[in-house]
Amino acid sequence: MKYPFHTRLAAVLHYMAGQSSIKETAHLFSVGRTPLTRWLRAYRRQGKAGLEDRPARTYTAEFRLRVVLYVAENRC
């Protein structure tokens, strides 16, 4: 599930202010502890930019075919 930027930021700031534990913060903002932990790590490394939405990666059909062939040839 994708959460809006304002929810991610509010949850991170709430936790970092020392107002509650990760578990309590996750419950308060109705998010999982795992995503909250990832957001905290991203925020500590990059600030608000770490919480911004990023565009999904797109791969060409040619690239996908090369990956499939590589996996098949190398039994990965």
Helices and strands as residue ranges (DSSP letters): H 5-16, H 22-28, H 33-46, G 47-51, H 61-74
